[in-house]
Amino acid sequence: MGIAGIEAFANNVLRDFSVRGKEDLPNSLLDNLQLSRPIDRWRLIDKVYFLPTLCDSQLTPPAFYFKKDSKAFKLFEELVEIRNTIMHGRPESVLVLCKLKPNKTHEMNSDFAVNFWPLSEIPKDFTAFNHECAKTAYDNITWVRDSLIGFLEKLDVKYFREEQIQLISPVFRESDVDEKELLTNWEKYVSAEQ
């Protein structure tokens, strides 16, 4: 659920705060999939990685905000993969060692490294998910969320507070109307075009 929340958050931020599109990014930063698809169809990991750059008028490189080879970012990437595996119904086989006993009680052991995701150590058997796994996922998702919120707070200060801009709508048509009229009859002044 946390990964789904991050995806919704990233999509909304990109829609509301982007000051540039992928065509503004150097092609050397993008892979073939990113070049061929619109941003809203990118993988979540790519949306999060490029989000600050797409929303920053200075075109600060994405590596300034997120280090792709850091343990935290790699863990986030793994959690996205776990989420996709669950959501798209691609469970993996689990290796189990069974010791058959003559008294019809059997010992089973599934504690093999191949049965766990490498970074998070979350079991690949979805029925084995537990509190420790949830805490690992929660802590990482909180890190991603807080990183994006921290960036947005800086963006908000820079573009909205310092310049005293108020965001009413991305499709607002300019007019000489006063604020009271706008607040009362805003539908007349907002275009349906995106």
Secondary structure as GFF3:
##gff-version 3
##sequence-region A 1 194
A	DSSP	alpha_helix	2	17	.	.	.	ID=ss1
A	DSSP	three_ten_helix	22	24	.	.	.	ID=ss2
A	DSSP	three_ten_helix	27	29	.	.	.	ID=ss3
A	DSSP	alpha_helix	32	36	.	.	.	ID=ss4
A	DSSP	three_ten_helix	39	41	.	.	.	ID=ss5
A	DSSP	alpha_helix	44	55	.	.	.	ID=ss6
A	DSSP	three_ten_helix	62	64	.	.	.	ID=ss7
A	DSSP	alpha_helix	71	87	.	.	.	ID=ss8
A	DSSP	beta_strand	97	100	.	.	.	ID=ss9
A	DSSP	beta_strand	106	109	.	.	.	ID=ss10
A	DSSP	three_ten_helix	113	115	.	.	.	ID=ss11
A	DSSP	three_ten_helix	126	128	.	.	.	ID=ss12
A	DSSP	alpha_helix	131	156	.	.	.	ID=ss13
A	DSSP	pi_helix	157	161	.	.	.	ID=ss14
A	DSSP	alpha_helix	179	184	.	.	.	ID=ss15
A	DSSP	three_ten_helix	186	189	.	.	.	ID=ss16
###
